Amino acid sequence: MIKIPKGVCSPTGINVDPRLSKLCDEKLKKHIEKVSLKCYKQAAKQLQIEAVINLTIPEKDRAVIVTLNPLDGLGNNQVLEKELAGFTAINLTKLNFNKKTAADITKGVYQFAYLSPEIYLNNKLWDKLYFSPQFQNRLGLIVVDEAHMIFIWGLVQSCKGTNTFAVHIRHEDSGIFRPSYGNLGGHLLFRNEKPILLLSATCRLVAVAAIKKSLKLNDDSIDMLRGELTRPEIRIIPAPMDNSLASSLDVIKVFPSGKDITDDKLVPALVYSGSCNRTLTVLEVIDRARESHGACYSANSKCARRYHSCSVSRVEFSGSRGPQHS
C-alpha cells in the first residue's frame, strides 16, 4: 500500500509520486478515495475523484490550464487555493499581464492561468500568446467558470436598440460587460483540439442549447456530468413567499424590529440580489422591518450595507454585523 505523501513541491508545482503514476485508473481511484476520506472525513464523490485523476498530468509536459472567470475577485481566490495546494497559478489582470508574464506562461512556469473575458478577447498581447504554436502545444485544458455567462453575454450581444440597454441593466452585476463577449465562442473554438470544461450551477436548458450552438457542439461531442457537490454543514430552510420577488416584502418576516434587537446583536446574514435596484429594494424593506427609516441610504450603516461582486477588492465591512447584500 502507498502511504499518503506529505506533498513534494517544486518551482513547477506538485510532483506526483512515481508509484502513483504507474497505477492503473481503478487502483488510482481507490487510492484517491481512501486519501480523501482520511483527510476530509467525508467520502469523495465520483465526479471529484475523476477531476483529481485528470490533474495527474506528467510533469514533463508542463501543461497549462486556462480558466475564464467573469470576475477578477474569483480568480484571486482560486489562485490562493492552488498555491496552498502546491500548484503554480496566476490571475491575469491589466496590471500584471505584461511581456514577461506572457513569456513565463509560454514556458510553462504557471500551471493555472486565470483571466477575465476582457483579456481573453480584447488584449493583443494575449492574442499573440494564445495563438502561438508554443502555447497551443502546452495548453492542456480550457475551463469556463460560470458557463451560463456565455448565454447571458450572447443575449446582450444579440439584442438591438433599447433592448440592449434593458438586458445590460438586468445583468449589470454579472461583471464588466462589452458587446464582444457575445463572440466568446469563436475564440474558444481555437484550442488545438484540447478539451473545454464548462462549469455552472445555474444553467437552464435554454442556456445549454445556446452554449452548444455558440461553441458548435452536438450531443456526440459533449459529455454532460451532473454532480451534486454537497456540503453537509450547510442547512437549507425554504420559506414560502406571500409577496412577489421584486417587492422583497417577505424579508420583513426575517428581520426583527430595532427596538427588540439592536444592530450589534443581529445574526450576520448575506442577501443575494440580481441587480443594484433589487439590492436597494431589499435594504429599504429591511429598514421597514427594523423601523429605521432612511438608514439604507447610509454608506456606514451598522445594520446593512451593499456589496457588489464587481468591486470585491474595494469593499470592507469592519463596522457592520448585519446583513450584507451582493
HELIX and SHEET records of a PDB file:
HELIX    1   1 PRO A   18  SER A   21  1                                   4    
HELIX    2   2 ASP A   25  TYR A   40  1                                  16    
HELIX    3   3 GLN A   46  ASN A   54  1                                   9    
HELIX    4   4 GLU A   59  ASP A   61  5                                   3    
HELIX    5   5 ASP A   72  LEU A   84  1                                  13    
HELIX    6   6 LYS A   99  LYS A  107  1                                   9    
HELIX    7   7 PRO A  117  ASN A  122  1                                   6    
HELIX    8   8 LYS A  124  TYR A  130  1                                   7    
HELIX    9   9 PRO A  133  ARG A  138  1                                   6    
HELIX   10  10 HIS A  148  SER A  158  1                                  11    
HELIX   11  11 THR A  162  ARG A  170  1                                   9    
HELIX   12  12 GLU A  172  SER A  174  5                                   3    
HELIX   13  13 PRO A  179  ASN A  183  5                                   5    
HELIX   14  14 LEU A  184  LEU A  189  1                                   6    
HELIX   15  15 LEU A  205  SER A  214  1                                  10    
HELIX   16  16 ASP A  219  SER A  221  5                                   3    
HELIX   17  17 LEU A  249  LYS A  253  5                                   5    
HELIX   18  18 ASP A  263  LYS A  265  5                                   3    
HELIX   19  19 CYS A  276  ARG A  290  1                                  15    
HELIX   20  20 ALA A  295  TYR A  297  5                                   3    
HELIX   21  21 SER A  309  ARG A  314  5                                   6    
SHEET    1   A 2 CYS A   9  SER A  10  0                                        
SHEET    2   A 2 GLY A  13  ILE A  14 -1                                        
SHEET    1   B 5 ALA A  89  LEU A  92  0                                        
SHEET    2   B 5 PHE A 112  LEU A 115  1                                        
SHEET    3   B 5 VAL A  64  LEU A  68  1                                        
SHEET    4   B 5 LEU A 139  VAL A 144  1                                        
SHEET    5   B 5 ILE A 196  LEU A 198  1                                        
SHEET    1   C 3 LEU A 270  VAL A 271  0                                        
SHEET    2   C 3 GLN A 324  HIS A 325  1                                        
SHEET    3   C 3 ARG A 305  ARG A 306  1                                        
END                                                                             
